[in-house]
Amino acid sequence: SRAVTKIEDFNAQDVANMLWGMAKIGVNPGTDLLGSVTERAIAVSRDFTPQGLANTLWAYATLGQHPGRELLRALEARGVALAGQMNSH
């Protein structure tokens, strides 16, 4: 699909926003699109903000999808790096 070919241009916020939006309206992105978004999320994982990190993890959970070991490790590493910037608000 055309969306899959444009994923390579996504930054971390684009990834988080796309996943959040799909999860919010209850649309399953399908295997190909989700796979491409997951790969892109791994590639840009060092750029996630605390909000983007939270939204991405929330979206996978809401969609009932497991993000995969590699993405989880990347997001965990980013979460540790951002720990001092996170708050409970």
Secondary structure as GFF3:
##gff-version 3
##sequence-region A 1 89
A	DSSP	alpha_helix	2	6	.	.	.	ID=ss1
A	DSSP	three_ten_helix	7	9	.	.	.	ID=ss2
A	DSSP	alpha_helix	12	25	.	.	.	ID=ss3
A	DSSP	alpha_helix	31	43	.	.	.	ID=ss4
A	DSSP	three_ten_helix	45	47	.	.	.	ID=ss5
A	DSSP	alpha_helix	50	63	.	.	.	ID=ss6
A	DSSP	alpha_helix	69	82	.	.	.	ID=ss7
A	DSSP	three_ten_helix	83	85	.	.	.	ID=ss8
###
